[in-house]
Amino acid sequence: DSAAMESVYPATPGIKAINLGGGWEFFEVIRPGDYIGSKVKLTDFYIKPMRYDVEAFWLATQTIFVNQKLETVAINNNLLIKHRDPEQIKATTPEQMAQIRP
């Protein structure tokens, strides 16, 4: 659910995002009729320059999937980059930032 995902990611100034993907680990067989739940946590967060934005935010998450017996069936690790567009990079004051719409 997108509301749950938004609560995991800290607020960043960038309106653009690049999903770099990640890796999966599977631990149990998932069968028809299983109930699967998940929990997402932020595992790392840092600012690292990239070609488009010298202050890009790199966010690493981990999603743990469990079945109805609360057994971990899979884990997904993911890396996302949030960065500013050229207008945001040029904006230097809060007033200028407020005029930019996502």
C-alpha positions as CSV (number, residue, x, y, z in Angstrom):
1,D,0.0,0.0,0.0
2,S,1.4,3.4,-1.0
3,A,0.6,5.1,2.3
4,A,2.7,2.5,4.1
5,M,5.6,2.9,1.7
6,E,5.4,6.7,2.1
7,S,5.8,6.3,5.9
8,V,9.0,4.3,5.4
9,Y,10.8,6.9,3.2
10,P,11.9,10.1,4.8
11,A,10.9,13.4,3.2
12,T,13.4,14.4,0.5
13,P,13.5,17.5,-1.7
14,G,13.5,15.5,-5.0
15,I,10.4,14.8,-7.0
16,K,12.1,12.4,-9.4
17,A,13.0,8.8,-8.5
18,I,15.0,5.9,-10.0
19,N,14.4,2.4,-8.8
20,L,17.6,0.5,-9.1
21,G,16.0,-2.7,-8.0
22,G,17.6,-5.2,-5.7
23,G,17.6,-8.8,-4.8
24,W,15.2,-11.5,-3.5
25,E,15.7,-14.4,-1.1
26,F,13.1,-17.1,-0.8
27,F,12.9,-19.4,2.2
28,E,9.5,-21.2,2.1
29,V,7.2,-22.5,-0.6
30,I,4.1,-20.2,-1.1
31,R,1.0,-22.3,-1.8
32,P,-2.5,-21.4,-3.1
33,G,-4.5,-20.3,-0.1
34,D,-1.6,-18.9,1.9
35,Y,-2.0,-15.4,3.4
36,I,1.0,-13.3,2.8
37,G,1.8,-10.1,4.8
38,S,4.8,-7.8,4.6
39,K,6.7,-5.2,6.5
40,V,9.0,-2.6,5.0
41,K,11.9,-0.9,6.8
42,L,14.4,1.7,5.8
43,T,17.9,0.0,6.1
44,D,20.1,2.8,4.8
45,F,19.9,6.5,3.8
46,Y,22.6,8.7,2.4
47,I,23.3,11.6,0.1
48,K,25.6,10.8,-2.8
49,P,26.2,12.8,-5.9
50,M,25.1,11.6,-9.3
51,R,25.2,13.0,-12.8
52,Y,21.7,14.6,-12.5
53,D,22.0,16.0,-9.0
54,V,25.0,16.4,-6.7
55,E,22.7,16.0,-3.7
56,A,20.8,12.9,-4.6
57,F,19.2,10.8,-1.8
58,W,19.9,7.1,-1.9
59,L,17.4,5.0,0.1
60,A,17.8,1.3,0.8
61,T,14.8,-0.7,2.0
62,Q,14.1,-4.3,3.1
63,T,10.7,-5.9,2.7
64,I,10.1,-9.1,4.8
65,F,7.2,-11.3,3.6
66,V,5.6,-13.7,6.1
67,N,2.8,-16.4,5.7
68,Q,-0.1,-17.1,8.0
69,K,2.2,-19.0,10.4
70,L,4.4,-16.0,10.6
71,E,7.2,-17.8,8.8
72,T,9.5,-15.6,6.7
73,V,8.8,-16.8,3.1
74,A,10.8,-14.1,1.3
75,I,13.0,-11.0,1.7
76,N,13.4,-8.2,-0.9
77,N,16.2,-5.7,-0.6
78,N,15.8,-2.6,-2.8
79,L,17.6,0.6,-3.7
80,L,15.9,3.8,-4.7
81,I,17.4,7.2,-5.7
82,K,15.4,10.4,-5.1
83,H,16.7,13.4,-7.0
84,R,15.7,16.9,-7.8
85,D,14.8,18.0,-11.3
86,P,16.6,21.0,-13.0
87,E,14.0,23.5,-11.7
88,Q,14.4,22.3,-8.1
89,I,18.2,22.5,-8.4
90,K,18.0,26.1,-9.5
91,A,15.5,27.0,-6.7
92,T,17.4,28.2,-3.6
93,T,14.7,29.5,-1.3
94,P,11.6,27.9,0.3
95,E,9.4,30.3,-1.7
96,Q,11.0,29.2,-5.0
97,M,10.6,25.5,-4.0
98,A,6.9,26.0,-3.1
99,Q,6.2,27.2,-6.7
100,I,7.5,23.9,-8.2
101,R,4.7,21.3,-8.5
102,P,5.4,17.6,-8.5
